[in-house]
Amino acid sequence: MVMKHEIIIFTPIFVLLIGSIFFTILKKRKRSAKSIYKLIDDLEKKYIY
């Protein structure tokens, strides 16, 4: 009986934790992609034009 009660309490907490970690990883990836494109643009302007 105690095990079922613990599973009911900890499952949503565990899912929320994994979801928030996944969301932050996706957010960081978008930022890094933008910064990489900006870096490439700056280098093109500096050395090509």
N, C-alpha and C positions, 0 to 999 in steps of 0.2 A: 504493500500500500504506500509506503514512504517513497519508493523508487518512482512510481507513477507521478506522485505529487512533485518531486524534484524535476522530472522530465517536463512536466507542464510548465513549471516556472522558468527553467533554464533554456528551453528551446527557443522561445522568441528573443531572448537576450542574445543568444548565440547567433541567430539569423540576423539580427540588427547589427551586431558587431561585424560579421562577414560582409554585410551589405555596405556598411559605412567604409570599410577598408577598400572594397572594390570601387566604390564611388570616388574616393580620394585618389586611387591609382589612375582611374580614367581621367580625372580632372588634371592631374599632373602631366599625363601624356599629351593632352590637348595643349597645355601651356608650352611644353617642351617643343612640340611640333611648330607652334607659332614662332617661338624664339629661334628655332633652326631656320625657318623660312626667312625671318628677318635678318639673320646672320648672313645667309646666302645672298640676299638682296644687297646688303651693305657691302659685302665683298665684291659683288658684280659691279656696283657703282664705283667702288674704289679702284679696282684693277682693270676693268674693261672700258668704262666711259672716260 
